[in-house]
Each structure stands twice: as C-alpha cells, then as structure tokens.
Amino acid sequence: MCSLAYIGFGANLGDPEETFYRAVKEIGALKRVYLGKVSSLYKTEPVGLKDNGPEFLNAVVETRVELSPFDLIYNLRKIERVLGKNRSHRSDRSRKIDLDLLLFADKAFSSDTLEVPHPRMKTRGFVLAPLAEIAPDFIHPGLKLTIRELLNNLDPEELRKVRLFKAVKPLEGI
C-alpha cells in the first residue's frame, strides 16, 4: 500500500539548482518510492543562519511510498550525504542540500529521530509556497487546515521573502 509523502528541498551552496535535479533523480531511484508532482523552484532569504550565507533555492517533491516514514527519512539522509551534506552539519549554517520529510499521509507523530508533520513548516513561506503549488488542498493532520489555508494565514512579511525562481523541467528529463 502506498502512502503519500511530501519532501522539502533546500540548498544555498554549490549549484543548488543542479543539486535539486540530482536529488529528485536519487529520490526517484529509491526502491518503493514513486515520484509525483514537483513544485517550481523558489528563491528565499536565509532563515536563522549564523554564517550570512546566500539565498536558498527551495522546492517540494510529492512521492508515493511503500516505506515507513523512518525508512524514507533514512534514505533521504543517505541521499543528502551522497550529494555533499556532512553528518555533523548544523541547522544554523549554509548547506549544499537539506531534505525534510514534511508530511506523511495523514500521520502525525513525534519520536527521538523524526517529527511528522515537520514542526516548523506551518510558519515557513519557503515550505508552504511550493507545497501549496502542488498540494493546496492537502489537510495538515495536526492543524486540520489545508496547505492553502496555512499559506494564507502566514505573516505577509514571511511571504515577501519567497520569490518564484523558475518552473522545473519535466520529470522525464531528470
């Protein structure tokens, strides 16, 4: 049985656009993971960085998976390492790649290693804008609001930090 899962992408070092396409290709190559919709790429101002890094590219990838959320996040961490993320990376630093499991079906849970839905997604324009592009009517399991409603509830200042960069090339080209 397949579960719908949404994966957030962010990067601001190296060639983030190329890293995004490589990440989507790697995600699509995982066993029991099937690519769905892919959002456009968005340029966003860094949030909470201590190293004054450059702007981020952000996007969201829809998948259908025959994996547990823990198996999926394990595989996403492997992809991050293959694409240049150090295991000891700190979240307040610039990065070559970051893959976050945002939503997993209608599940809401927290463990020592994973929290779903992603705990900060509801306040982040760089997550909600691309997610609303591909899944506006998906209902956040904890808040019982659609992604569109969450986006509309954001502080307008948060949304000003998010700009459309470009539509992604067709999946067949990835």
N, C-alpha and C positions, 0 to 999 in steps of 0.2 A: 504494500500500500504506500502510495506517495504522499508526502507532506509538502505543503507549500512553504518555502523559506525565502527570506529576503536578506541579502548580504550587502552591507555598505562597504564602499571602497573610498579610500583617501590616500593621497600622496602629495608631497611637495618637494621632494629631492630627486635628482637624476632627471629622467624624462618621464614624468607622471603619465602622460597620455600613452606612451608605449607600454609602460608598466601596467596600466589598466587593461589594455588589449591582451597582454600576456597573462594577466591574472584571470580574465574571462576565459581564455583558452584553457588554462590549467583547471579552472573550476569545471568547465565543460568536459574535461578529460577524466574527471573523477568517476570511479565506478559508482553506479546507482545514484548519479546526480545528473539531472536533465535541465539544460538552460531554458529559460523562458524569456521574458521581456528584459531589456536592458535600457536603463534611462540614458538621457543625454549626459554629457559631462558638464559640471558646474565649477566655476572658479569661485573660491571662497577665501575670505580673510582667515588667517590662523586664529584659533581659539585656545587660550590657555597655554601658549608656548613660552618657554623661558629663553629660547635661543633666537628670537626675532627672525624666524625662518620666512621663506617666501610664501606666496599664496598656495592654497591647496587646489587640487582637482578632486572632485567628489562625484560619485555616481552610486547607483543601486542596481543590483542584479537579482532578478527573480529566478528561483530554481524550484524544481520539484525533486524531492529526495526520498530515497528508500534507506535512509540512515537515521540514527538517533541524532538529536542536536549535539550531543557530546562527540559523536563520531564526525559530524560535519565540522565542528569547530576545530577538532584535532587536525583534520585535513586542511582546513583554511590556514592554520598555524604552519603547517608544512609548506604550503604554497608561499606564505609570507617569507619563510626562511630561504626557499629556492630563489625568490625574487629580491633578496637582499636585506631583509629585516633581521637584525640581531636579536637573539633571545633576551638579552638584558636591556632592550630598548625601553626608555621611559616615555610615558604618555605625554609629558610636557616638553618633548623635543620634536624637531622636524623628523620626517621619516620618508623612506623610499616607498613604503607600502603599509597600509593598515586595512585589514579585512575584519569587519564586525558582523556577527550574526545579530541582525536587528529583530527579526520576527521568525517564529517557527510555528506554522499552523495557527491554531487558536490557543496555544500553550502560553502559560505564564508561570515561571518558576525561578528559583534562585538556588544556587549551590556555591560551593567554595570556588569553583572554576568557571561558572557561566551563569549569567542572568538574562532571561528572555521574558518579555521584550527587553531590548537594550535599555538600560536605566536612564540614559540621558537623551535618547532620541526625541522625546516629546518637546524638548526645548531647543533643538538644534535645526536651524534652517537648512544647513548643508546636508542633513539627513532627510528632512521632511520634503524639501522641494523635489529632489529626484525620486523619492519614494511616491509622492503624490502624482508624479508624472505617469508612473506605471501601475500604481495600485491605489487610486484615490478613494475607493470605496471599501478597502480592507479595514476591518474593525480592530482597533488596538485592544488586545484581550484584557488588559488591566483597566484601561480607562473607558472602554465601551464607546469610544468616539472613532469616527472614520479618520483616515490619514488626512483627507481634505479638511476635516474639521480641526484637526490638530494644527495643520499648516495655517488655516485661517485664524486660529487663536494665538499664533505667535506674535510676539512683540514686533511691530513693523521695523524697528531698528535691526533686529536679528535677520530679517529677510533682506534688508538692504546690503548685507554682507555677502549675499549669494547672487551670482550672475551666471546666466547661461553661457557656456563656453562654446559647445558645439554638439550637434547630434552625433551619435555614434554611427560608425559604418555598419552595414548589415552583418548579422551574426555569421552568415556564410563566409564572410571574409576574414573572420577571426581564426 
